[in-house]
Amino acid sequence: MEPTEKHSVLFVRLVLMLHAAAMQYLGKVKNPLTDHVERDLASAQGMIDTLAMLEERTKGNLTADEGRMLTQVLQELRLNYVDESAKPDPAPVQGGGEGGAQAS
């Protein structure tokens, strides 16, 4: 694999990792460690800000496909952030421990 091709693959992988983390923080996907949907808008904003910084710092150095992907990822995350921030804060997950009955 050529270095340029390898760098492109690594860049895409980095963007997708940050995207996945942001979607998890937005409460759009389950946290794989806890198996619960959790929402942390401050951390989601941090991921979005990191991707926006990458967009700014790599301007003029990305292929058309890389630039388009980064723009689309940021657009999706920003729209989801606005959607989630308009919702009320979710009730905290109660760690009932052993034998606690859950309402259905």
C-alpha positions in Angstrom: 0.0 0.0 0.0 1.3 3.4 -1.0 1.9 5.9 1.9 -0.7 8.3 0.5 -3.3 5.5 0.3 -2.4 4.4 3.8 -2.8 7.9 5.1 -6.2 8.2 3.4 -7.4 5.0 5.1 -6.1 6.1 8.4 -7.7 9.5 8.1 -11.1 7.9 7.2 -10.7 5.5 10.2 -10.0 8.4 12.5 -13.0 10.4 11.3 -15.3 7.3 11.7 -14.0 6.6 15.2 -14.7 10.2 16.3 -18.1 9.9 14.5 -19.0 6.7 16.4 -17.9 8.2 19.7 -20.0 11.3 19.1 -23.1 9.2 18.2 -22.6 7.3 21.4 -22.4 10.5 23.4 -25.5 11.8 21.6 -27.4 8.7 22.9 -28.0 7.5 19.3 -26.2 4.1 19.9 -25.6 2.0 23.0 -22.4 2.2 25.0 -20.8 -1.2 24.3 -19.3 -1.3 27.8 -22.5 -0.7 29.7 -25.0 -1.9 27.1 -27.1 1.2 27.8 -27.9 4.2 25.7 -26.3 7.2 27.5 -26.3 10.8 26.6 -23.4 13.2 27.3 -23.9 16.4 25.2 -20.7 18.0 26.5 -18.6 15.1 25.3 -20.5 14.9 22.0 -19.7 18.6 21.5 -16.1 17.8 22.1 -16.1 15.2 19.4 -17.8 17.6 17.0 -15.3 20.3 17.8 -12.4 17.9 17.2 -13.8 17.0 13.8 -14.3 20.7 13.0 -10.7 21.3 13.9 -9.6 18.5 11.7 -11.6 20.0 8.9 -10.0 23.4 9.4 -6.5 22.1 9.8 -6.6 19.8 6.8 -8.2 22.3 4.4 -6.5 22.0 1.0 -4.8 18.7 2.0 -7.7 16.3 1.6 -8.9 14.4 -1.5 -12.4 15.3 -2.7 -13.8 12.1 -1.2 -12.1 12.7 2.2 -13.4 16.3 2.3 -16.9 15.3 1.3 -17.0 12.5 3.9 -15.8 14.9 6.7 -18.3 17.5 5.7 -21.1 15.0 5.7 -20.1 13.5 9.0 -20.0 17.0 10.6 -23.4 17.9 9.1 -25.0 14.7 10.4 -23.5 15.2 13.9 -24.5 18.8 14.1 -28.1 18.1 13.2 -28.2 15.2 15.7 -26.7 17.5 18.4 -29.4 20.1 17.8 -32.1 17.4 17.9 -30.8 16.0 21.2 -30.2 19.3 22.8 -33.8 20.2 22.3 -34.9 17.1 24.2 -35.3 17.2 28.0 -32.6 15.5 30.0 -33.2 11.8 30.4 -34.0 10.4 33.8 -30.8 9.0 35.4 -30.4 5.3 35.0 -31.1 3.8 38.4 -28.5 1.2 39.3 -31.0 -0.9 41.3 -28.4 -3.5 42.0 -29.6 -7.0 43.0 -33.2 -8.0 43.1 -34.6 -4.6 42.1 -37.8 -4.9 40.1 -38.2 -2.8 37.0 -41.4 -1.3 35.8 -42.5 -2.5 32.4 
